[in-house]
């Protein structure tokens, strides 16, 4: 009898685009009932998008940031929003294309 340890099939993680899509869907669904959870999910999406280091991804990150801003305003967390955005801009000060996209989005 032949015995092998481990799974019969290799475990493959889903493509990043699928994971981000699902994460975005969950964040959108959580906006009304659980805005704090939605903010946390959007922050993850922001970091992932910036990590791709492409202008289109920076534009995507700016869109998520606009949603975070709206949620923070709605929940009375305006100061938290301002601190978060300031910290993000400091962290990525050497990313001029990102800074331009943030400026273009009115952030």
Secondary structure, DSSP 8 states (H G I E B T S, - for coil): -----S-SS------HHHHHHHHHHHHHHHHHH-HHHHHHHHHHHHHHHHHT--HHHHHHHHHHHHHHHHHHHHHT-HHHHHHHHHHHHHHTTT-HHHHHHHHHTT-
